[in-house]
């Protein structure tokens, strides 16, 4: 006989499952943002270029809104969820309690949801939304700091660097708020450069350096995958230098730091066995995502060197290097890490279906299309901007549909968490 569960109890059980561990709430918000962020951008691009309707009017420049949404309102949900789950495991500490990650999720989510109406209603709504995001970010930072301080001494190089990166992300978010309050473009410039080069690059480089050798060794039965630290320190130093030079407007000098960063990233891709990883789809997506980092920084280096050699007379490639980095590297690593954590912490087997494999491949095509739209001399390059945005939606939709229910359901293996 089938038992009927009263709706109130069912809802209570769903809420308990949903808030059981930090990655559930954070990945849930991130998955929804992955669709909403690009849906808004697709509409903006399509109307701006006259593909549908007339250009829409927003309270701030669309490019500034796009930068904010991608840097501060999408990727952080996934990375906070990942780090709040892994920090205690890396340092043999106790799990982060719900009283810390649930309020962080709530404030971050309110900030993310409030940003969209703010684009129509005006600065006051945007300011409230970003203040909420700052509060949530600060609560999440405190949760990570407690793990750092409360665990025994040991090798905490990765956690410390990642905590500093997230702190710089908070500073960049605060700078965006200062731009809205004052209208001073320097605050917007610092917010973008800090978000890209003091926050996201160190964060993804750090997570990759810590986790890709570990996953590779497990998946390929290859103990002691090398993980030298000098390439990582090179990448961190070069990233900070890139951000400082970009903030100062010295784009013709970026090749001096971008070339070493590219070389270090490509060397690690080779050292970690990029070619061997391709036989394991769930592992391959991490290696492919990290390989995009080296490719993107190589594009940055060539772009800057041409500007330097031509004394600024030959600008080239527009935002192609940026999108190779953000879509090719960051988005791919985000879905790769997100998929692994979702499967592993939902008690599901570590295998992915055809639709998810196609989604991974599709994201590489999205990155390639967006890069080529700026690299090739296309008369209608703007059309490919829209195509890449729609491609993002087409790729992420099956991922969200497949994994979103896992965040409110109990673990498939019956284990807690």
C-alpha positions as CSV (number, residue, x, y, z in Angstrom):
1,X,0.0,0.0,0.0
2,X,1.3,3.4,-1.0
3,X,1.7,5.8,1.9
4,X,0.7,9.4,1.5
5,X,3.0,12.0,3.0
6,X,1.2,15.1,4.4
7,X,2.2,18.2,2.3
8,X,3.5,20.1,5.4
9,X,5.9,17.2,6.3
10,X,7.0,16.8,2.7
11,X,7.8,20.5,2.4
12,X,9.7,20.3,5.7
13,X,11.7,17.3,4.5
14,X,12.5,19.1,1.2
15,X,13.7,22.2,3.1
16,X,15.8,20.0,5.4
17,X,17.4,18.3,2.4
18,X,17.9,21.6,0.6
19,X,19.8,23.1,3.5
20,X,21.6,20.0,4.6
21,X,25.0,21.0,3.1
22,X,26.3,24.2,1.7
23,X,26.7,23.1,-1.9
24,X,23.0,22.4,-2.3
25,X,21.8,25.9,-1.6
26,X,24.7,27.6,-3.4
27,X,24.6,25.4,-6.5
28,X,20.8,25.8,-6.7
29,X,21.1,29.6,-6.9
30,X,24.1,29.3,-9.3
31,X,22.2,26.9,-11.6
32,X,19.3,29.3,-11.9
33,X,21.6,32.3,-12.4
34,X,23.4,30.4,-15.2
35,X,20.2,30.6,-17.2
36,X,18.8,34.0,-16.0
37,X,22.1,35.9,-16.5
38,X,22.4,34.8,-20.1
39,X,18.7,35.1,-20.9
40,X,19.0,38.8,-19.9
41,X,22.1,39.2,-22.0
42,X,20.6,37.5,-25.0
43,X,17.6,39.9,-24.9
44,X,19.9,42.8,-24.5
45,X,22.1,41.8,-27.5
46,X,19.1,40.9,-29.7
47,X,17.4,44.2,-29.1
48,X,20.6,46.3,-29.3
49,X,21.4,45.0,-32.8
50,X,17.8,45.2,-34.0
51,X,17.4,41.5,-34.4
52,X,14.1,41.7,-32.4
53,X,12.3,44.9,-31.3
54,X,13.9,48.2,-30.4
55,X,16.9,48.7,-28.0
56,X,15.9,48.5,-24.4
57,X,16.9,51.2,-21.9
58,X,18.7,50.2,-18.7
59,X,19.7,52.4,-15.7
60,X,23.4,51.5,-16.1
61,X,25.5,50.6,-19.1
62,X,24.7,47.1,-20.3
63,X,28.4,46.2,-20.5
64,X,28.8,47.2,-16.8
65,X,25.7,45.1,-15.9
66,X,27.0,42.1,-17.8
67,X,30.4,42.3,-16.1
68,X,28.8,42.5,-12.7
69,X,26.5,39.5,-13.3
70,X,29.2,37.2,-14.7
71,X,31.9,38.1,-12.1
72,X,30.0,38.7,-8.9
73,X,26.5,37.2,-9.4
74,X,27.0,33.8,-11.1
75,X,30.4,32.2,-10.5
76,X,30.6,33.0,-6.8
77,X,27.6,30.8,-6.0
78,X,29.3,27.7,-7.4
79,X,32.7,28.6,-5.9
80,X,31.3,29.3,-2.4
81,X,29.3,26.1,-2.6
82,X,32.5,24.2,-3.6
83,X,34.8,25.7,-1.1
84,X,32.4,25.5,1.8
85,X,32.2,21.8,1.1
86,X,35.9,21.2,0.6
87,X,37.5,23.6,3.0
88,X,36.8,21.4,6.1
89,X,38.0,18.3,4.2
90,X,41.2,19.9,3.1
91,X,42.1,20.9,6.6
92,X,40.5,18.0,8.6
93,X,38.0,20.4,10.2
94,X,34.4,20.2,11.2
95,X,31.6,20.9,8.6
96,X,30.5,24.5,8.3
97,X,27.2,24.8,10.2
98,X,23.9,25.8,8.4
99,X,23.7,28.9,10.6
100,X,26.6,30.3,8.6
101,X,26.0,29.2,5.0
102,X,22.2,29.5,4.9
103,X,22.2,33.3,5.7
104,X,25.0,33.8,3.2
105,X,22.9,32.0,0.6
106,X,19.9,34.1,1.5
107,X,21.6,37.5,1.2
108,X,23.5,36.5,-2.0
109,X,20.3,35.3,-3.6
110,X,18.4,38.4,-2.6
111,X,21.2,40.5,-4.1
112,X,21.2,38.5,-7.3
113,X,17.4,38.6,-7.7
114,X,17.2,42.3,-6.9
115,X,19.8,43.3,-9.5
116,X,17.5,42.7,-12.4
117,X,14.6,45.0,-11.3
118,X,17.3,47.5,-10.4
119,X,18.3,47.7,-14.1
120,X,14.8,49.1,-14.7
121,X,13.9,50.9,-11.5
122,X,17.2,52.7,-10.9
123,X,20.2,53.1,-8.7
124,X,18.4,52.8,-5.3
125,X,17.3,49.3,-6.1
126,X,20.7,48.4,-7.5
127,X,22.4,49.7,-4.3
128,X,20.1,47.7,-2.0
129,X,20.7,44.6,-4.1
130,X,24.5,44.9,-4.1
131,X,24.5,45.8,-0.4
132,X,22.7,42.5,0.2
133,X,25.2,40.6,-1.9
134,X,28.0,42.3,0.1
135,X,26.4,41.1,3.3
136,X,26.1,37.5,2.1
137,X,29.6,37.5,0.7
138,X,30.9,38.8,4.1
139,X,29.0,36.0,6.0
140,X,30.4,33.4,3.6
141,X,33.9,34.8,4.1
142,X,33.6,34.6,7.8
143,X,32.5,30.9,7.5
144,X,35.6,30.1,5.5
145,X,37.8,32.1,7.9
146,X,36.5,30.1,10.9
147,X,37.6,26.9,9.2
148,X,41.1,28.4,8.6
149,X,41.5,29.5,12.2
150,X,39.9,26.6,13.9
151,X,41.8,23.8,12.2
152,X,45.2,22.5,13.2
153,X,48.3,24.0,11.7
154,X,49.4,22.4,8.4
155,X,49.8,23.0,4.7
156,X,47.2,25.7,4.2
157,X,48.7,27.4,1.1
158,X,45.7,26.7,-1.1
159,X,43.0,27.7,1.4
160,X,44.9,30.9,2.4
161,X,45.3,32.0,-1.3
162,X,41.7,31.2,-2.0
163,X,40.5,33.1,1.0
164,X,42.5,36.1,0.0
165,X,41.1,35.8,-3.6
166,X,37.5,35.8,-2.2
167,X,38.4,38.8,0.0
168,X,39.6,40.7,-3.1
169,X,36.3,39.7,-4.7
170,X,34.5,41.3,-1.8
171,X,36.6,44.5,-2.3
172,X,35.8,44.5,-6.0
173,X,32.1,44.1,-5.2
174,X,32.3,47.0,-2.7
175,X,34.0,49.1,-5.4
176,X,31.1,48.4,-7.8
177,X,28.8,49.8,-5.1
178,X,31.0,52.8,-4.7
179,X,30.7,53.4,-8.5
180,X,26.9,53.4,-8.2
181,X,27.1,55.8,-5.3
182,X,29.5,58.2,-6.8
183,X,29.6,57.7,-10.5
184,X,33.4,57.7,-10.5
185,X,34.6,55.4,-13.3
186,X,37.8,54.5,-11.4
187,X,35.7,52.5,-9.0
188,X,34.1,50.5,-11.9
189,X,37.5,49.9,-13.5
190,X,38.9,48.6,-10.2
191,X,35.8,46.4,-9.7
192,X,36.2,44.8,-13.0
193,X,40.0,44.3,-12.8
194,X,39.8,43.1,-9.2
195,X,37.1,40.7,-10.1
196,X,38.9,39.2,-13.0
197,X,42.5,39.2,-11.9
198,X,42.6,39.4,-8.1
199,X,39.6,37.2,-7.5
200,X,38.6,34.8,-10.4
201,X,42.0,34.0,-11.9
202,X,43.6,33.2,-8.5
203,X,40.5,31.3,-7.4
204,X,40.3,29.1,-10.5
205,X,44.0,28.6,-10.7
206,X,44.1,27.6,-7.1
207,X,41.2,25.2,-7.2
208,X,42.7,23.6,-10.4
209,X,46.2,23.3,-8.9
210,X,44.7,21.7,-5.8
211,X,42.1,19.4,-7.3
212,X,43.0,18.4,-10.9
213,X,46.1,16.3,-9.9
214,X,44.0,14.7,-7.2
215,X,41.1,13.8,-9.6
216,X,43.5,12.7,-12.3
217,X,45.3,10.4,-10.0
218,X,42.1,8.8,-8.8
219,X,40.5,8.5,-12.2
220,X,43.5,7.2,-14.1
221,X,45.0,5.1,-11.2
222,X,48.1,7.2,-11.5
223,X,49.5,7.9,-8.0
224,X,51.7,10.9,-7.4
225,X,50.5,13.2,-10.2
226,X,53.1,16.0,-10.1
227,X,52.0,19.3,-8.7
228,X,54.9,21.7,-8.6
229,X,54.2,25.0,-6.9
230,X,56.4,27.3,-8.9
231,X,54.0,27.4,-11.9
232,X,51.1,28.3,-9.6
233,X,53.1,31.1,-7.9
234,X,54.0,32.3,-11.4
235,X,50.3,32.4,-12.3
236,X,49.3,34.2,-9.2
237,X,52.0,36.8,-9.5
238,X,51.3,37.4,-13.2
239,X,47.6,37.6,-12.6
240,X,48.0,40.3,-9.9
241,X,50.4,42.2,-12.2
242,X,48.0,42.0,-15.1
243,X,45.2,43.5,-13.0
244,X,47.4,46.4,-11.8
245,X,48.6,47.1,-15.4
246,X,45.1,46.9,-16.8
247,X,43.8,49.3,-14.0
248,X,46.6,51.7,-15.0
249,X,45.7,51.5,-18.7
250,X,49.1,50.0,-19.6
251,X,47.6,47.4,-22.0
252,X,50.7,47.5,-24.3
253,X,52.8,46.1,-21.4
254,X,50.5,43.2,-20.5
255,X,52.4,40.7,-22.7
256,X,55.3,40.9,-20.1
257,X,53.1,39.1,-17.5
258,X,50.6,37.3,-19.7
259,X,53.3,35.3,-21.6
260,X,54.7,33.7,-18.3
261,X,51.2,33.1,-17.1
262,X,50.3,31.3,-20.4
263,X,53.5,29.3,-20.3
264,X,53.0,28.2,-16.7
265,X,49.3,27.1,-17.4
266,X,50.2,25.2,-20.6
267,X,53.1,23.5,-18.8
268,X,50.8,22.3,-16.0
269,X,48.3,21.0,-18.7
270,X,51.0,19.0,-20.2
271,X,52.4,17.8,-16.8
272,X,49.0,16.7,-15.6
273,X,48.4,14.5,-18.7
274,X,45.9,16.4,-20.8
275,X,45.9,13.8,-23.6
276,X,45.4,10.8,-21.2
277,X,42.4,12.6,-19.5
278,X,40.4,12.7,-22.7
279,X,39.4,9.0,-22.3
280,X,37.4,9.9,-19.1
281,X,34.7,12.5,-19.9
282,X,34.2,13.7,-16.4
283,X,37.9,14.2,-15.9
284,X,38.5,15.5,-19.5
285,X,36.2,18.5,-18.9
286,X,38.4,19.7,-16.1
287,X,41.6,19.4,-18.2
288,X,39.9,21.0,-21.2
289,X,38.7,23.9,-19.1
290,X,42.2,24.4,-17.6
291,X,43.8,24.2,-21.1
292,X,41.6,27.2,-22.1
293,X,43.4,29.2,-19.4
294,X,46.8,28.8,-21.2
295,X,45.2,29.5,-24.6
296,X,43.4,32.6,-23.3
297,X,46.5,34.0,-21.8
298,X,48.5,33.3,-24.9
299,X,45.8,35.3,-26.9
300,X,46.2,38.1,-24.3
301,X,49.9,38.1,-24.7
302,X,49.8,38.2,-28.5
303,X,47.2,41.0,-28.5
304,X,49.2,43.1,-26.1
305,X,52.5,42.5,-27.9
306,X,51.0,43.6,-31.3
307,X,49.8,46.8,-29.6
308,X,53.3,47.3,-28.1
309,X,55.1,46.6,-31.4
310,X,52.8,48.9,-33.4
311,X,52.7,51.6,-30.8
312,X,49.0,51.2,-30.4
313,X,48.3,51.5,-34.1
314,X,46.9,47.9,-34.6
315,X,44.2,47.0,-32.1
316,X,43.1,43.5,-32.6
317,X,40.8,40.7,-31.3
318,X,38.6,42.9,-29.0
319,X,37.3,40.8,-26.2
320,X,38.3,37.4,-27.7
321,X,41.0,36.7,-25.0
322,X,38.6,37.6,-22.2
323,X,35.9,35.3,-23.5
324,X,38.3,32.5,-24.1
325,X,39.1,32.8,-20.4
326,X,35.6,33.4,-19.0
327,X,33.6,31.0,-21.1
328,X,36.3,28.5,-22.2
329,X,38.1,28.2,-18.9
330,X,35.9,29.5,-16.0
331,X,32.5,28.3,-17.3
332,X,33.9,24.9,-18.2
333,X,35.7,24.4,-14.9
334,X,32.6,25.6,-13.1
335,X,30.4,23.0,-14.7
336,X,33.1,20.3,-14.4
337,X,33.6,20.9,-10.6
338,X,29.8,21.5,-10.1
339,X,29.0,18.2,-11.8
340,X,31.6,16.2,-9.7
341,X,30.4,17.7,-6.4
342,X,26.7,17.2,-7.3
343,X,27.2,13.6,-8.2
344,X,29.6,12.8,-5.4
345,X,27.5,14.5,-2.6
346,X,24.2,13.3,-3.9
347,X,25.1,9.6,-3.8
348,X,24.9,9.3,-7.6
349,X,27.3,7.3,-9.7
350,X,30.2,9.1,-11.3
351,X,29.0,8.8,-14.9
352,X,27.2,11.3,-17.2
353,X,24.7,10.7,-19.9
354,X,24.9,11.6,-23.5
355,X,23.0,14.9,-23.0
356,X,25.5,16.1,-20.5
357,X,28.4,15.1,-22.7
358,X,26.9,17.0,-25.5
359,X,26.5,20.0,-23.2
360,X,30.2,19.9,-22.3
361,X,31.1,19.8,-26.0
362,X,28.6,22.5,-26.8
363,X,30.2,24.8,-24.2
364,X,33.5,24.5,-26.0
365,X,31.7,25.5,-29.3
366,X,30.1,28.4,-27.5
367,X,33.5,29.6,-26.4
368,X,35.0,29.1,-29.8
369,X,32.2,31.0,-31.6
370,X,32.5,33.9,-29.2
371,X,36.2,34.1,-29.7
372,X,36.1,33.8,-33.5
373,X,33.4,36.5,-33.6
374,X,36.1,39.0,-32.5
375,X,39.1,37.3,-34.2
376,X,37.7,36.9,-37.7
377,X,36.9,39.9,-39.9
378,X,33.2,39.2,-40.0
379,X,30.8,41.9,-41.3
380,X,28.0,40.6,-39.1
381,X,30.1,39.6,-36.0
382,X,27.4,40.8,-33.7
383,X,25.1,38.0,-34.9
384,X,27.6,35.5,-33.4
385,X,27.5,37.4,-30.1
386,X,23.8,36.5,-30.0
387,X,24.5,32.9,-31.2
388,X,27.0,32.3,-28.5
389,X,24.6,33.7,-25.8
390,X,21.8,31.4,-27.1
391,X,24.3,28.5,-27.3
392,X,25.1,29.0,-23.6
393,X,21.4,28.8,-22.8
394,X,21.0,25.7,-24.9
395,X,23.9,24.0,-23.2
396,X,23.2,24.9,-19.6
397,X,19.4,24.1,-19.8
398,X,19.8,20.3,-19.8
399,X,22.4,20.5,-17.0
400,X,20.0,22.5,-14.9
401,X,17.1,20.2,-15.7
402,X,19.2,17.2,-14.9
403,X,20.8,18.2,-11.6
404,X,18.6,20.9,-10.0
405,X,16.3,18.4,-8.3
406,X,19.3,16.8,-6.6
407,X,19.6,19.8,-4.4
408,X,16.3,19.2,-2.6
409,X,16.1,15.4,-2.8
410,X,17.7,13.1,-0.2
411,X,20.9,11.4,-1.2
412,X,20.4,8.5,-3.5
413,X,22.6,6.2,-1.4
414,X,20.7,7.0,1.8
415,X,23.7,8.7,3.5
416,X,23.3,12.0,5.4
417,X,24.2,15.3,3.6
